Amino acid sequence: MYRVPVLSPSGKPLMPTKPSRARRWLKQGKAKVVYNDLGIFQIQLIKCPRTTNTQSIVVGIDPGKLYSGVGVQSVKFTLWTAHLQLPFKTVKDRMEQRRMMRHGRRGRRINRKIPCNQRAHRQARFDNRRQCKIPPSIRANRELELRVIDELSLIYPITTIVYEIVKARGDKAFSPVMVGQVWQLENLADYAEVQQVEGWQTAQIRQQLGLQKQKHSKGDAILATHAVDGVALACSAFICYGVTSTHSMGWKGSVTVQPAPFAVIRRPPISRRQLHLMVPAKGGIRRKYGGTVTRHGFRKGDLVKSPKGIGFVSGDTEKQVSVSNANWKRLGQIASSKIQLIRRSNGLIVTY
């Protein structure tokens, strides 16, 4: 049975409740519906409850290069699961395009009609690759995970975050997931206690719980690809393998895994504002490309209602607004007067 998240009158997360109880509170005027960026149905109490005691709620994160899995688990219920579509390829391609554009602009800036010693070459740079920065593609992946954890911390009283660690041992190749692990663990420590689990331990826990994982077609946005590992990681806080008696080893503890809401989360693929394009414009007048502002008062990524259905603002023309679905496929170009704003863009596209 699904559980409904509950907030105190001051906004503090409390233990989730049964849907029937939530409906009764709403009908009696004891609670109201509140909105969150993850699209989870949630209520907030009007008056302070008698007690605000909470139990352990654990978030499991299975990080990846292209996809990540997230699971929220308590002892008796699986509360929420998610499949994150990471922006690794998009950021990598755009950084490569930016490098080419800068290279072209530097080449056009130089006047080759004058002697070489008089040309406007920039001064040679040295030691400009010795910074301990995380690559933009990896950083974008980890920041999407942090964004989801930040929203979950406002919905559930999270006590522990379990994070899967990737290690290159023996003939195991190096993985981009290994980059920035320490940085990510430090960020997660701001929300709750962080525990580290290795991949082979996740497989053992998943097998013990009887959860099935799809190891082919990992890009499928289903529970069995990555979110199932997030649930197994969250359950590792309640069960473990160890000594059960004087002469035996086995699994200790108990946890109940149940069906839970499953969400697919991604960033809206919006291009940044480009002041300099790949090919210089004739007459020196550059056309507008990228950015989030439209000329009709909407922003790209805004959730709107249109005659073609509910979708997201993805572009505009002089008199029309482009509306796309959750997969960023255009529904149509519609007159701005027929568009109704539902909510402003929050930088996430969440589908259930």
C-alpha positions in Angstrom: 0.0 0.0 0.0 1.3 3.4 -0.9 2.1 6.0 1.8 1.4 9.7 1.7 4.1 12.0 2.9 3.1 14.4 5.8 4.5 17.8 6.8 4.0 19.5 10.1 2.5 23.0 10.2 6.0 24.4 10.2 7.1 22.4 7.2 9.0 19.7 9.0 8.8 16.2 7.4 6.9 13.6 9.5 6.2 9.9 9.0 4.1 9.1 5.9 0.5 8.0 6.5 -2.1 5.8 4.9 -4.0 7.2 1.9 -7.4 6.7 3.7 -6.2 8.7 6.7 -4.9 11.4 4.4 -8.3 11.7 2.7 -10.1 11.8 6.0 -7.8 14.7 7.2 -8.4 16.6 4.0 -12.2 16.1 4.2 -12.2 17.2 7.9 -10.1 20.3 7.2 -7.2 19.0 9.3 -4.7 19.1 6.4 -4.1 20.6 3.0 -2.4 19.5 -0.2 1.1 20.9 -0.8 3.2 20.9 -4.0 6.8 19.6 -4.4 9.1 19.6 -7.4 9.1 15.7 -7.6 5.3 15.6 -8.2 4.7 13.4 -5.1 1.3 13.8 -3.6 1.8 15.3 -0.1 -0.2 16.9 2.7 0.5 19.4 5.4 -1.2 19.4 8.8 -3.1 22.6 9.8 -2.6 22.1 13.6 0.4 20.7 15.5 0.1 16.9 16.1 0.4 15.3 19.5 3.7 13.7 18.7 6.4 14.2 16.0 8.3 11.0 16.5 9.8 9.6 13.4 11.3 6.2 12.4 14.3 5.4 10.2 13.9 6.3 6.5 16.8 5.5 4.2 17.6 6.6 0.7 19.6 4.4 -1.6 21.5 5.8 -4.6 22.9 3.6 -7.4 25.0 6.1 -9.4 25.9 5.6 -13.0 27.3 7.3 -16.1 24.1 7.6 -18.1 21.4 6.5 -15.5 21.1 6.4 -11.8 18.6 4.6 -9.5 17.0 6.0 -6.3 14.9 4.2 -3.7 13.3 5.4 -0.5 12.7 2.7 2.1 11.4 2.3 5.7 11.3 -0.9 7.7 7.8 -1.8 6.5 7.3 0.1 3.3 9.0 1.1 0.0 8.0 4.7 -0.2 9.3 6.0 -3.6 11.6 4.9 -6.5 13.1 6.8 -9.4 15.1 6.4 -12.6 17.3 9.4 -13.3 18.3 10.0 -16.9 21.6 11.8 -16.5 22.8 14.6 -18.8 26.3 13.1 -19.4 26.1 12.9 -23.2 24.4 16.3 -23.7 26.9 18.2 -21.6 29.9 16.4 -23.2 28.7 17.2 -26.7 28.0 20.8 -25.8 31.4 21.3 -24.3 33.0 19.9 -27.4 30.9 22.3 -29.5 31.9 25.2 -27.3 35.6 24.3 -27.8 35.2 24.4 -31.6 33.3 27.7 -31.5 36.0 29.3 -29.4 38.7 27.9 -31.7 37.0 29.4 -34.7 36.5 32.8 -33.1 40.2 33.0 -32.2 41.1 32.2 -35.7 38.8 34.9 -37.2 40.2 37.5 -34.7 43.7 37.3 -36.1 44.6 39.6 -39.1 46.8 37.5 -41.3 47.6 40.4 -43.7 50.2 41.8 -41.3 53.5 40.3 -40.2 53.3 37.4 -37.7 55.1 39.4 -35.0 52.5 42.1 -35.2 49.4 39.9 -35.0 47.0 40.0 -32.0 47.9 36.6 -30.7 47.0 36.0 -27.0 49.8 35.3 -24.6 50.7 31.7 -24.1 49.1 30.1 -21.1 50.8 27.7 -18.8 49.7 25.5 -15.9 46.1 26.0 -16.9 45.3 22.3 -16.7 46.4 21.6 -13.1 43.1 22.5 -11.4 41.4 19.9 -9.3 38.0 20.4 -10.9 35.4 17.8 -11.7 34.6 17.5 -15.4 31.4 19.3 -16.4 29.7 16.1 -17.6 30.4 14.2 -14.4 29.5 17.2 -12.3 26.1 17.6 -14.0 25.3 13.9 -13.3 26.1 14.3 -9.6 24.2 17.6 -9.3 21.1 16.0 -10.6 21.3 13.4 -7.9 21.9 16.1 -5.3 18.8 18.0 -6.6 16.6 14.9 -6.1 18.0 14.3 -2.6 17.5 17.9 -1.7 13.8 17.6 -2.6 13.4 14.3 -0.8 14.9 15.8 2.4 11.9 18.2 2.3 9.4 15.4 1.9 10.6 12.6 4.1 12.5 12.6 7.5 15.6 11.0 6.0 18.0 9.5 8.5 20.5 7.7 6.3 21.8 7.8 2.7 23.4 4.7 1.3 25.7 5.3 -1.7 27.2 2.6 -3.9 30.9 2.9 -4.4 32.6 1.9 -7.6 36.2 0.5 -7.4 38.5 -0.7 -10.2 40.1 -3.9 -9.0 42.1 -6.5 -10.9 41.1 -6.5 -14.6 38.1 -4.3 -14.0 38.3 -1.2 -16.2 38.2 2.4 -14.9 34.7 3.9 -14.9 33.7 7.6 -15.1 31.4 6.9 -12.2 34.5 6.8 -10.0 35.3 10.4 -10.7 34.0 12.8 -8.0 32.9 10.1 -5.6 34.6 11.7 -2.6 33.1 15.1 -3.6 29.6 13.6 -3.8 29.9 11.9 -0.5 30.8 15.1 1.2 27.8 16.8 -0.4 25.4 14.0 0.8 26.7 14.3 4.3 25.0 17.7 4.6 21.6 15.9 4.4 22.0 12.7 6.6 24.5 10.1 7.7 26.1 8.5 4.6 27.0 4.8 4.3 29.1 3.3 1.5 28.2 -0.1 -0.1 30.1 -1.8 -2.9 28.6 -3.3 -6.0 29.0 -6.9 -5.0 27.2 -6.2 -1.7 24.3 -4.6 -3.6 24.0 -7.8 -5.7 23.9 -10.0 -2.6 21.2 -7.9 -0.9 19.1 -7.8 -4.1 19.3 -11.6 -4.3 18.4 -12.0 -0.7 15.3 -9.8 -1.1 14.3 -11.6 -4.3 14.4 -8.5 -6.5 14.9 -9.1 -10.2 17.3 -6.9 -12.2 17.3 -6.4 -15.9 20.9 -6.5 -17.1 20.3 -5.9 -20.8 18.8 -2.7 -22.3 19.9 -0.6 -19.3 18.4 2.5 -20.9 14.9 1.2 -20.4 13.1 3.5 -17.9 11.6 0.8 -15.8 12.0 -0.3 -12.1 14.2 -3.4 -12.9 17.1 -1.5 -14.6 18.5 0.8 -11.9 15.8 1.8 -9.4 15.8 -1.8 -8.0 19.4 -1.3 -7.0 18.4 1.9 -5.2 15.8 -0.1 -3.2 18.4 -2.8 -2.4 20.9 -0.2 -1.2 18.2 1.4 1.0 17.4 -2.0 2.5 21.0 -2.6 3.4 20.5 -0.3 6.4 18.0 -2.8 7.9 19.5 -6.2 7.0 23.0 -7.4 6.9 24.9 -10.7 6.6 26.8 -11.8 9.7 27.0 -14.2 12.6 23.6 -15.5 13.6 24.7 -18.0 16.2 27.8 -19.6 17.6 28.3 -21.9 14.6 26.5 -20.3 11.7 26.3 -17.2 9.5 23.2 -15.7 7.9 21.1 -12.7 7.3 20.1 -10.6 10.2 17.3 -8.0 10.5 14.1 -7.6 8.6 12.6 -5.3 5.9 9.5 -5.3 3.8 9.7 -4.4 0.1 6.4 -3.3 -1.5 5.3 -1.7 -4.8 5.9 2.1 -4.7 5.5 5.1 -7.0 8.0 5.0 -9.8 9.2 8.3 -11.4 11.5 9.0 -14.4 13.4 12.2 -13.9 15.5 14.2 -16.4 16.6 17.8 -17.1 14.9 19.8 -19.8 17.2 19.8 -22.8 17.4 23.6 -23.1 20.3 25.2 -25.0 22.2 28.0 -23.3 22.3 31.5 -24.8 24.9 31.6 -27.6 26.2 35.1 -28.4 28.6 33.7 -31.0 27.4 31.1 -33.4 29.5 28.6 -35.4 29.2 30.7 -38.6 29.4 34.5 -38.3 26.3 36.3 -39.4 26.3 38.6 -42.4 26.4 42.3 -41.4 27.4 41.5 -37.9 23.9 41.0 -36.7 23.6 37.7 -34.8 20.3 35.8 -34.6 19.0 34.9 -31.1 19.8 31.3 -30.2 19.3 29.5 -26.9 18.4 30.9 -23.5 15.3 30.4 -21.4 13.4 33.7 -22.0 10.7 33.9 -24.6 9.0 37.0 -25.9 5.6 36.1 -24.6 6.2 36.0 -20.9 6.8 32.3 -20.7 10.1 30.6 -19.9 11.4 27.4 -21.5 10.5 24.5 -19.2 7.3 26.1 -17.9 4.5 23.6 -17.6 1.5 24.9 -19.6 -1.9 24.0 -20.8 -2.6 24.3 -24.5 -5.2 23.1 -27.0 -2.8 20.3 -28.0 -2.5 19.1 -24.3 -0.4 19.7 -21.3 3.3 20.1 -22.0 6.4 22.2 -21.5 7.4 25.4 -23.3 10.3 24.5 -25.6 10.7 27.6 -27.8 8.9 30.5 -29.5 8.3 32.4 -32.6 7.1 36.0 -33.1 3.5 35.1 -32.3 3.5 31.4 -31.2 4.9 29.3 -28.4 6.3 25.8 -29.0 4.9 23.2 -26.6 6.6 19.8 -26.1 5.8 16.7 -24.1 7.9 15.0 -21.4 10.1 13.4 -24.1 10.7 16.9 -25.6 8.7 16.0 -28.7 6.9 19.0 -30.1 3.1 18.9 -29.6 2.7 22.0 -31.8 3.3 25.7 -32.2 0.3 27.5 -30.6 -0.7 31.1 -30.3 0.5 32.6 -27.1 -3.1 33.8 -26.2 -4.2 30.1 -26.1 -1.5 29.1 -23.6 -2.2 28.9 -19.9 0.6 28.7 -17.3 0.3 25.9 -14.8 3.6 26.4 -13.0 7.0 27.9 -13.6 10.0 25.7 -14.6 11.8 24.0 -11.7 14.6 22.5 -13.9 13.1 19.0 -13.7 10.9 16.9 -15.9 9.2 14.2 -13.8 6.9 11.6 -15.3 5.1 8.7 -13.5 
